[in-house]
Amino acid sequence: MEIGLETDMPTYSGRLGVLAGDTPRSNEQDAEALFDKLENTIIPLYYNQPSQFQNIMAHCIALNGSFFNTQRMVQQYVLKAYFE
């Protein structure tokens, strides 16, 4: 399963994350996009504006924490493994 390809899994929504995207791409395109965002967005923000970087990370964790948790993961596993 790839993240963002299932209908019930959230994808990119602005500030929800800096690496997610709405469309599946090749591994080479994903790698290029990852290194481009690291070099031009994430690393400069981390070193030049650490408080803004911390705010963005806290925001991402707060939004994603409610979906990416153990209870949801186990429930999804049981439903897909035993009932589909």
N, C-alpha and C positions, 0 to 999 in steps of 0.2 A: 504494500500500500504506500502510495506517495502522498505526502501532506498536501492538502488543498484540492485533491481530485475527487473526493467524495462530497456529496451534496450536504451532508451534515457537519462537515469540518470547515471551520472558518479559514478564510484566506486573507490576503492583504487588505487592510482598511486604513490607509494613511499612516498614522503614527503607531499602529499595532505592532509593527516590526519593520526592520530596515532591510531584511534579507528575503522576505516572502514575496511572492508574485502571484498574479492571477492566472497565468497560462503556463502549462508545462513546456519545458524546453529541453534541448539536448544537454548532456553533461558538460560539453565544452562551453556552451552559452551560459549555463549556470555558474561554472567556474569563473568565466570572464566577468560576469555580473557581480559575483561575490568579491573578487579581488578589486574590482573597480569601486564598489561601495566601501570596502575596507580602506583602500588607499585614499579615496577622495571625500568620504563622509565620516566613517566611524573613527578612524585613528586620529584625524585632525580634531574632531569633536572631543575625543577622550583627552587629548593633551592640551588643547587650547581652551576648552570650555567644560571642565570636569563637572561642574555643578549641573549644567544642562544635560550632559551625558547621563549623570545619575538620575535626573528627573525622568528622562526618556526610558531608562532601564526599569525604574520603579513602576512607571506607567505600563510598560509591556508586561512585567511580572504580574501586576495587579489584574490586568485584563485576561491574560492567558492562564493564570493560576486557577481560575474557576473551571476551565475546560480541561486542562492537562493535569489531572489529578488521579490518584490511584483508584478511587472508587469508580470513576467513569471508565478507566482503562480496563479494570476487571469485569465490569458489567458489559462493556462492549465485547471483550474477549469471550465471555460465556455465551452471549447471544449469538455471536458469529460462529463460534466453534461448535456449539451444540444445537442451535436452533435454525441454522440456515443451511 
